Amino acid sequence: MADKVFHDFQDDGIGDESVIGGVERHRAVDLPAGLALPDRLVVPARPDSIRAFAKWRGDRPLVVEVGAGKGRFLVSLAAQRPDLRFLGFETRLGLCAHVLERAAKAGRDNVAMAWGDARFNLPLLVPRGTAIEAYLLFPDPWWKRRHARRRHGAAMSRAIADALVPGGLLVLKSDIAEYLAAMVAAFDATGDWNPTQAPDDLPLTDRQTRLSFQGTKSFTAAFLRR
């Protein structure tokens, strides 16, 4: 990581954010052959899956994590707040399954995972202004120019802002200071956010645990939905 340099690329005309995996994949309703649908795995292209998620959520307050990784943060927070529902997003199906297995081992039945890019799928699953908190923690910085359109900017900001209640909390974290600064600038430019202090008692992510062990700094920003 130390030998990599973050480049913004915005002056290179890379274009708007792209949905990871492409829009067509997000419209696919079939899982890979031989793979059963795990409990509480949401496939947003399937209307029955969306209905099942809505029924599972009920009228419980919802917390969203974009890019849940292996689920350490999401499952830990769900254990601290058992009366809430937690929805993670991951573009890799294997990570979705891993998080749900982790939640099951921890006895947490208040965690669900959605397969796909939250930019595309958050509006399908979370009615406007109904989530109370959102977390975007240590996203991939997509070092190479050809991948830079996958970075989080205004499109992700709008998707999260639309999902949150007024006053809802958004926390961003990265170990790449330049990437966090770019996200903060892009999010702030939408006019949807007021800066605030992040809670100091949040669980660690899997990545943050490794970074702390290595003595690598991480950086945090937080907003409230206007």
Secondary structure, DSSP 8 states (H G I E B T S, - for coil): -TT------GGGT--S---TT-HHHHT----STT----TTEE-TT-HHHHHHHHHHHTTS-EEEEES-TTSHHHHHHHHH-TTSEEEEEESSHHHHHHHHHHHHHTT--SEEEEES-HHHHHHHHS-TT-EEEEEEES-----SGGGGGGS-SHHHHHHHHHHEEEEEEEEEEES-HHHHHHHHHHHHTTT-EEEE---S-----HHHHHHHHHT---EEEEEEE-
